[in-house]
Amino acid sequence: MIRYALLAAAALSLAGSAVAATAPKVKAANFDQLAKPLPLPYDESANADAAVAKAKAQARREHKRLLIDFGGNWCLDCRILAGTVELPDLKPWVDRHYVIVTVDSGRFDKNLQIPAHYGIKGRPEGVPAVFIVDPRTDRLVNKGHETALADARSMSPQALADWLAQYSG
């Protein structure tokens, strides 16, 4: 009996390390409260492969998840995501759980090798496409939900934070 209790406790302990963190309470009730102008987070001249490799190595070293934000500066939902992540009550939490790298999608015609690496054939159905990756295995954690934030403007800042929390590991 004691042996089973110890095994159960060990299993719970291991499972606890994979449990997602709870998102912080975000004070901004809507996106109108984001700093203006909204950020332009995508460097159109960046080497996406090198940037992702560097961020993945950092995430592995720091025992964090890698968050690849694939989108364009022309995209309002992409800019809302970037502005929300910068909120003072969310940014420290995001920085504790993720290493973020932004990848310019052009007009869905650029850097498509990044989503392809994670099993997305052709172009993503929308942007931002968010790829949350376990850097130790280079596997997608949010498979099937990569474009869930493509209509970020229909969410609230808290809903966006909660979405990020469910994959924080």
N, C-alpha and C positions, 0 to 999 in steps of 0.2 A: 504494500500500500504506500509506504513512504517513497519507494522507488518510483512509482507512478506519479506521485505528487511532485517529486523532484524533476522528472521528465516533463511534466506539464508546465512547471514553473520555467524550466529552461526554454521550452517551446514558446511560451508567452513572451519571455524576454527577447528571444530572437525575432518573434513576430512584431514586437513593439518597435524594433528598429526600422521596420518597413511601414509603419503606420504613418499616415500623413499628419502633418502638423495642422493646428487650427489657425486659420487666418486671423490677423489682428482686426480689431474693430476700426473700420475706416470712417472717419468723421464726415468726409464729403458725401452728401446725399445724392448728388448727381454730377454729371460731367461738366456742367456749367461752372462748377467750383474748381476745375483744374486751372493751373497756371496758363496764362495766354502770353504769347502764341503757343499752341501745342508744339511739342518737339518734332523735329525732322530727324528721326533716329537712324535712317539708312544711309550709309556711305556708298554712293553709287559707283565709286572708283575702287572700293576695297576688293582685295583678293579673298573671296568668300571661303575657299577651301582652307587657306592659311588661317583665317580668322576663326573658323570653326575648330580646326585642329588645336589652335592655341587655347581657345576657351575650354575645349574638352579636356586638355591636359591640366588646366587650372582646376576644373571641376573635380577631376580625379584626385588631384593633390589635396584639395580642400574638402573632400568627401561631401560634395554637393551634387545636385542634379544640374545638367546642362539644359538651358532653355534657348532654343534656336527660334528667333522671331523672324519669320520670312514674310516680307511685305514691301511696300513702297511708300515713299513720302507723299505721294498723291492720294493715299488711302486714308480717309478720316478714321476708320476703325483702327487702323494701325497706329495712328497718331494718338488716339484716345488710349489705347493700350499703353503706349510709351509714357503718356502723361500720367496715367493712373499709377503705374509702377513707380513713378517719381514722387508720389504723395509722401509727405514726411512721416505719416503714421504707417505706411506700407513699405517704403523703400528699405528700412533696416531689416524687416522680416524677409523680404525678397532676397536681400543680399546674404542673409544667413542660410538660405535654402537653395539658392540658384546662382549659377554663373550664366549671365545672359549675353548672347551674341546676336546682333542683328545682321540679316542678310537681305540685300536688295533683290527684289524679284523682277525689277524692270516693270514691264507691262505684261507680266506672266511669261516673259521670254528670256529671262536671265537667271543664271545660277540654279537651273533646274536639276543639276546633279546633286544638290543638297537634299531636296525631298526624295529624289530617286534612290539615294543611299538608304533612306529609311522606308523604302517600299512604296512610295507614292509614284504611280505611273503617270506620265504626262505632267500636266501642271496641277497644282492644288485647286480645289473647287472654289477657294476664296482666300483672301488675306485679311488680317494676318493669319498665316498658318503657323501654328506654334507646335514645335517638335520638342517634347520633353524627353530627354535621353538619360539613361543610366550610363555615366561615362566609363564605368568599369567593364560593361558588356557591350557598349555602343548599340544598345537596343532601345527602341521607342517605348516609353512608359505609357503614353496616352494614345496608343494605336486606335484609330477609328474616330478620334476626337480632335484631330489636328486643326480643323477649321471651325471649331466651336466658337471662337472669338471673332469670326469674320463679320459678325453683326454685333460687335461690342457695344455700339451706341444704343442698342436696345436693352442693355444690361444696366446695372448700377455699379458704382465703384466697389461696393461690398460684394456683389455677386461675382465680379471679376476676381477680386481677392480670394473669395471662396473657391472659385474654379482653380486658381493657381495652387491653393492649399491642398486640394485633393490629390495632386501629383507630387507634392513636395517630398514624399518619402520619409 
